[in-house]
Amino acid sequence: MMEFLYFPEDKTEYIPAVIILAIFMLGAVIMMYVFYKKSKKEEKYFDEKYQNISSKDHETNHNK
């Protein structure tokens, strides 16, 4: 009934699949770390750039 499922008798056939899975999971974790660091850097740049503009606008509105 479920011929499409294949479970090998020799369990050593699982070793390459586990190694490839580990490599892809490690790559995913590394890329998530890279994206996190990049977004933090962009957030800092954005805050520095637009904090100066908003503080200038606030000062001009406050002085009126």
N, C-alpha and C positions, 0 to 999 in steps of 0.2 A: 504494500500500500504506500509506503514512503520510501521508494527506491532512490529518490533524489538525495536523501541523506546518506552520507558515507562516513562511517566511523571505522578507521583502520584497526585491524587486530594488532599490528606492530605500532606501538605507541611512540616509537622514535620518529615517525612521520610527522608528529606534532611539533618537533623541535624547530624546523625552519619557520613554521608559521608563528610560533611564540617569539622567535628572534625578530622577525619582521614586525610583528605587533609591538614589541618593545621599542624598536627603532622608531616607528611612527609615533608612538606615544611620547617618547623622549623628544622627538622633533616638535610635536604639538606643544609640549610644556615649554620648550625653549622659545618657540614663536610667541606663545602667550606672554612670556616674560619680556621679550623684545617689544611687542605691541604695548604692554603696560608701561615700560620705560619711555617709549616714544610718546605715548599719550600724556604722561606726566610732564615731559619736557615741553610739549606743545601747550599744555595747560598753563605751565609757568610762563611761557612766552606770551600767551594770550592775556593772562592776568597782568603781566608787566606792561604790555602795550596798551591795553584798554583801561587800566587803572589810572594811568596818567591822563588820558583823555577825559575820563569821567570826573577825576578830581579837578581838572581845569574847568570843566563845565559847571561843576558844583561851586567852585570859587567864583566864577563870573555870575552865576545866578544868585549866590549869597550876597555878593557886593551890590547888587541892584537894589 
